Amino acid sequence: MTYELPPIGHALSGGVAAALANVVIYPLDMATTRKRVHYTSVPDAIRKIYASEGFTALYSGLGSDTIATLTSNFVYFYVYMALRQRKEHRRSSGQLSTFQELFLGAEAGIISRFFTAPIHVVTTRQQVMGKDLLQQQGNSGTTAGNTPKVSARSIIREIYAQDGITGFWAGYAPTVILSINPSITYFLFETIKKTILALLAAAASLTSLQIFFISACSKAIASFLTYPLILTKTKLQTKEENQPKSFNGISDVFKTVIKDKGIAGLYTGCQGQVVKGFFSFGLMYMIKDRVVAWMLTLFLAIHNMRNRVTSS
């Protein structure tokens, strides 16, 4: 009899894998986010951030972002696997349709992002603002070597002072729509994986490198398709110096960006987002494959221990 890893096992493995991958690619994530507001390209962002704020600035907000990544992925994978198992048990075939697969991923994404939205808002502000807030607080004399970090506490105070409690859910509307991003990603991942396994025929499983490229390509495609919404979410969550007014929702961001830069403006920074998605999701799934094996061993040991206790 095979032992199925419970939803909480998948949730733990997904959260841990995502957190580890996030630490590895965080400078790229931070530069990509900052680039949408202040810089002309991701390399330009990394170079100028390092020159003006020092090496540690490339990891500004890493702590809160890692917590947000671990939490959101834990909740996402738990909800996703729980809903999936429930729906598969209800169907006689046990197989979900394409529409059900996409809807399931979106449903899990909406639930998980609601609980982690405040953490993401704080992290995005930390990434984008750099030492702007510090200068406002009288620290303009800092140099690249000793630039203090923008604390999460100061960001929280500023958000609450400016927008109240609802400010912590700024950009949640595009976040809800962006829940289709993981749906597309996981759908593409499963589809490509099944296709490759069918072609390999004799192979029992995929190698770590194959998993990396399948998951990385799936995320890159999903990131490209949903990028205008990713850009919109960032703009709603941050305060730009050159923006005379706050945006009033998704349509306002779209109108302003298209008016200023044309349709191409909706894809400003898209290359960095696609590259970030490629490596982050590729690493996450490659690591998750190993973590799932460890979790399965752990849960199987606990399962056998319980059986011995009840039978004695």
C-alpha positions in Angstrom: 0.0 0.0 0.0 1.4 3.4 -1.0 1.3 6.2 1.5 -0.1 9.5 0.2 1.5 12.7 1.6 -1.2 14.7 3.4 -2.0 18.3 2.4 0.0 19.7 5.3 3.0 17.7 4.1 2.8 19.3 0.6 2.2 22.7 2.3 5.3 22.4 4.4 7.5 21.2 1.5 6.1 23.9 -0.8 6.7 26.7 1.8 10.2 25.6 2.7 11.2 25.1 -1.0 9.8 28.5 -1.9 11.6 30.2 1.0 14.9 28.7 0.1 14.6 29.6 -3.6 13.5 33.1 -2.5 16.8 33.6 -0.5 18.9 32.5 -3.6 17.2 34.9 -6.1 16.2 37.7 -3.8 18.6 40.4 -5.2 17.1 39.8 -8.6 13.6 40.0 -7.1 14.4 43.3 -5.3 16.1 44.8 -8.3 13.1 43.9 -10.5 10.7 45.5 -8.2 12.8 48.6 -7.7 13.4 48.9 -11.5 9.7 49.5 -12.2 9.9 52.7 -10.2 13.4 54.1 -10.3 15.7 52.5 -12.9 16.0 51.8 -16.6 16.8 48.0 -16.4 17.5 45.3 -13.9 21.3 45.4 -14.3 21.1 49.2 -14.0 19.1 48.8 -10.8 21.6 46.3 -9.3 24.6 48.4 -10.2 23.2 51.7 -8.9 21.8 50.1 -5.7 25.1 48.5 -4.9 27.0 51.8 -5.7 24.8 54.1 -3.7 23.5 51.9 -0.9 26.0 49.0 -0.6 25.8 45.2 -0.9 23.3 44.7 1.9 20.8 46.9 0.2 20.3 44.1 -2.4 18.8 42.1 0.5 16.6 44.9 1.9 13.3 43.4 3.0 14.6 39.8 2.7 13.3 38.8 6.2 9.7 39.9 5.7 9.7 38.8 2.1 10.9 35.3 3.0 8.2 35.1 5.7 5.6 36.2 3.2 6.9 33.7 0.6 6.9 30.8 3.1 3.5 31.7 4.5 1.8 32.3 1.2 3.2 29.1 -0.3 2.3 27.1 2.8 -1.3 28.3 2.7 -1.5 28.0 -1.1 -0.2 24.4 -1.3 -2.4 23.4 1.7 -5.6 24.8 0.3 -4.7 23.6 -3.2 -4.0 20.0 -2.2 -7.0 19.9 0.2 -9.4 21.2 -2.4 -7.9 19.0 -5.1 -8.2 15.8 -3.0 -11.8 16.7 -2.1 -12.8 17.3 -5.7 -11.0 14.2 -7.0 -12.8 12.0 -4.4 -16.1 13.5 -5.6 -15.5 12.5 -9.3 -15.7 8.9 -10.3 -12.8 9.3 -12.8 -10.6 11.1 -10.2 -9.4 13.4 -13.0 -10.1 17.2 -13.1 -10.9 19.0 -16.3 -8.7 21.8 -17.6 -11.1 24.4 -16.4 -11.3 22.8 -13.0 -7.5 22.7 -12.7 -7.3 26.5 -13.5 -10.1 27.4 -11.2 -8.7 25.3 -8.4 -5.3 27.1 -8.6 -7.0 30.5 -8.7 -9.2 29.6 -5.7 -6.2 28.6 -3.6 -4.3 31.7 -4.7 -7.1 34.1 -3.7 -7.4 32.5 -0.2 -3.6 32.4 0.5 -3.0 36.0 -0.8 -5.7 37.5 1.4 -3.8 36.4 4.5 -0.3 37.3 3.3 -1.2 40.6 1.4 -0.1 42.9 4.3 3.3 41.2 4.5 3.8 41.6 0.7 2.8 45.3 0.8 5.4 46.0 3.6 8.1 44.1 1.7 7.3 45.8 -1.6 7.6 49.2 0.1 10.9 48.2 1.6 12.3 47.1 -1.8 11.1 50.2 -3.7 11.8 53.0 -1.2 15.5 52.2 -0.6 16.9 55.0 1.5 14.1 57.5 0.5 12.3 57.0 3.8 15.6 57.2 5.7 16.4 60.6 4.0 12.9 61.8 5.0 13.7 60.8 8.6 16.9 62.8 8.6 19.4 60.1 7.5 20.4 61.7 4.2 24.0 61.7 5.3 24.4 58.0 5.1 26.8 56.5 2.6 26.9 53.3 0.6 28.9 51.5 3.3 26.7 52.4 6.2 23.2 52.9 4.9 20.9 51.6 7.6 18.0 49.4 6.7 14.5 50.7 6.3 12.7 48.8 9.1 9.5 47.0 8.6 8.1 48.9 11.7 8.7 52.3 10.1 7.0 51.1 6.9 4.0 49.8 8.8 3.7 53.1 10.6 3.9 55.0 7.4 1.3 52.8 5.6 -1.1 53.1 8.5 -0.7 56.9 8.8 -1.2 57.4 5.0 -4.0 54.9 4.2 -5.3 53.4 7.4 -5.8 49.7 7.9 -7.0 49.2 4.3 -3.6 50.3 3.1 -2.2 46.9 4.0 -4.4 45.4 1.3 -3.4 48.0 -1.4 -3.2 46.3 -4.7 -5.3 43.4 -3.6 -7.7 43.7 -6.6 -5.0 42.9 -9.2 -3.6 40.3 -6.7 -7.0 38.5 -6.9 -6.9 38.5 -10.7 -3.2 37.5 -10.5 -4.3 34.3 -8.8 -4.6 33.0 -12.3 -0.8 33.2 -12.5 -0.1 30.1 -10.3 -3.1 28.4 -12.0 -1.5 28.9 -15.4 1.9 27.9 -14.0 0.8 24.6 -12.4 -1.4 23.7 -15.4 1.5 24.2 -17.8 3.8 22.3 -15.4 1.5 19.3 -15.2 0.8 19.3 -18.9 4.4 19.5 -20.0 5.5 17.0 -17.4 2.8 14.5 -18.5 3.8 15.0 -22.2 7.5 14.5 -21.4 6.8 11.4 -19.3 4.7 10.0 -22.1 7.6 10.5 -24.6 10.1 9.0 -22.3 7.8 6.0 -21.7 10.3 3.8 -19.9 11.5 6.4 -17.4 9.8 6.1 -14.1 10.4 9.8 -13.1 12.0 13.0 -14.2 15.5 14.1 -13.1 16.0 17.3 -11.0 17.3 19.2 -14.0 14.3 18.2 -16.1 11.9 19.4 -13.3 13.9 22.6 -13.1 13.4 23.5 -16.7 9.8 22.4 -16.9 8.8 24.4 -13.9 11.0 27.4 -14.9 9.5 27.6 -18.4 6.0 27.2 -17.0 6.5 30.1 -14.6 8.2 32.3 -17.3 5.3 31.9 -19.6 2.7 32.6 -16.9 4.7 35.7 -15.7 4.8 37.1 -19.3 1.0 36.6 -19.8 0.1 38.3 -16.5 2.9 40.9 -16.3 0.7 44.0 -16.8 -1.2 43.0 -13.6 2.0 42.4 -11.8 3.1 46.0 -12.7 -0.3 47.3 -11.7 -0.1 45.7 -8.3 3.4 47.1 -7.6 2.3 50.7 -8.6 -0.8 50.4 -6.3 1.4 49.2 -3.4 4.1 51.9 -3.7 4.2 55.7 -3.7 6.3 57.0 -6.6 8.1 60.3 -6.3 7.3 61.4 -9.8 3.6 60.5 -9.5 1.5 63.5 -8.6 -1.5 61.5 -7.3 -2.3 58.1 -6.0 -3.8 55.6 -8.4 -7.5 54.9 -8.1 -7.5 51.2 -9.0 -6.5 49.0 -11.9 -8.1 51.0 -14.7 -6.4 54.2 -13.5 -3.0 52.6 -13.6 -3.6 51.2 -17.1 -4.8 54.5 -18.4 -1.9 56.5 -16.9 0.8 54.0 -18.1 -0.7 53.8 -21.6 -1.0 57.6 -21.8 2.6 58.1 -20.7 4.4 55.2 -22.4 1.9 53.5 -24.7 1.0 49.8 -24.6 4.7 48.9 -24.3 4.7 50.7 -20.9 2.6 47.9 -19.4 5.6 45.6 -20.0 8.2 47.8 -18.5 10.6 45.5 -16.5 9.0 42.4 -18.0 12.3 40.8 -18.8 13.4 40.9 -15.2 10.2 39.5 -14.0 10.3 36.6 -16.5 14.0 35.8 -15.6 13.1 36.0 -11.9 10.1 33.7 -12.4 12.2 31.3 -14.4 14.9 30.8 -11.7 12.7 31.2 -8.6 10.1 28.7 -9.7 12.6 26.3 -11.3 14.7 26.3 -8.1 11.5 26.0 -5.9 10.2 22.9 -7.7 13.6 21.3 -7.9 14.1 21.8 -4.1 10.4 20.9 -3.4 11.0 17.5 -5.1 13.7 16.7 -2.6 11.8 18.2 0.4 8.7 16.1 -0.5 10.8 13.0 -0.4 12.1 13.9 3.0 8.6 14.8 4.2 7.2 11.5 2.9 9.9 9.6 4.8 9.0 11.6 8.0 5.3 11.2 7.7 5.6 7.4 6.8 7.8 6.9 9.9 5.1 8.7 12.1 2.4 6.7 10.4 4.2 3.4 11.1 4.9 4.4 14.7 1.2 5.1 15.3 0.3 1.7 13.8 2.7 0.0 16.2 1.3 1.9 19.2 -2.3 1.1 18.4 -1.6 -2.6 17.6 0.4 -3.2 20.9 
